[in-house]
Amino acid sequence: MGAVMPRLGIGMDSCVIPLRHGGLSLVQTTDFFYPLVDDPYMMGKIACANVLSDLYAMGVTDCDNMLMLLGISQKLSEKERDKVVPLMVRGFKDAAEEAGTTVTGGQTVMNPWIIIGGVASTVCQPNEFIMPDNAVPGDVLVLTKPLGTQVAVNAHQWLDIPEKWNKIKLVVTQEDVELAYQEAMFNMARLNRTAAGLMHTFNAHAATDITGFGILGHAQNLARQQRNEVAFVIHNLPVVAKMAAISKACGNLFGLLQGTSAETSGGLLICLPREQAARFCAEIKSPKYGEGHQAWIIGIVEKGARTARIIDKPRIIEVAPRGAGPPPTVTTPTTPTAPLS
């Protein structure tokens, strides 16, 4: 009798369904959301990267097929529609091409809002995906993109809203906000494909991608899936520079330092054997993967009751946007300030 094929249903990033054709599994995911940046082309890229990220969290590097879901707002004029929609579609298709796949169909509807997303599907042999349930005590947690996208996007919108800008202008300049926004947009549009491939190289035990529930929410969800009795403890929070200061100035409106701030198309949170984690972080920075990107060891896996937590005063690692001078590497944790009037 053959080995039982693993199956994963609702609860994690993608479903893994054994096919009736021997030895193969369907790995599939869907995602959609509303625009959060003002560049339609980049919005298309971000939407595609966000859909694919759920496959990458499973260690799947090749997507066989993509569908695009598009809601076009009835509030757009014909002129706006003719400009915005082709740019979003092109961004989505370009990101799919970068991922080595193509968009073969989908659905477009008129409705009150702009919505963009899609479906990503792949058929895999068992060695092509990594089930997200094998973390063991002694593993470490690695994160592949900095946090703070929601704060950066909101702060950028606040540049045009005086009562909001007045809350944060004491802790950031307009240039800080512009740089952080560009960095957030760049990060959201970046595929997690390299990280997915390196999960195999360095023997990852489990992973998820960080999106709407924030790093703590997704860490808790991943911890619940584990076969062993483990707990995740997060000590370090890599954050786009100055976003922690904005979050504090707003009275922790975003929950950034508590790990509850929503991210869009965030990094992978990966459980790796301790001895492999530093090598993973060094490898992902390598120029052979294009520009090379940073990853951080942010916590540990210990024995526990399948929970996740952030320590009381996590170390905030300020991540400099491209084009900015290096900020201090670490800011000392401080007590959250009250909202500014």
Buried (B, 14 or more C-beta within 10 A) or exposed (E): EEEEBEEBEEEBBBBBBBEEEEEBBBBBBBBBBEBBBEBBBBBBBBBBBBBBBBBBBBBBBBBBBBBBBBBBBEEBEEEEBEEBBEBBBBBBBBBBEBBEBEBEEBEEEEEEEBBBBBBBBBBBEBEBBBBBBBBBEEBBBBBBBBBBBBBBBBBBBBBEEEEBBEBBBEBBEEEBBBBBBBBBBBBBBBBBBBBBBBBBEBEBBBBBBBBBBBBBBBBBBBBBBBEBEBBBBBBBBBBBBBBBBBBBBBEBBBBBBBBBBBBBBBBBBBBBBEEBBBBBBEBBEEEEBEEEBBBBBBBBBEEBEBEBBBEEEBBBBBBBBEEBEEBEEEBEBEEBBEEBE
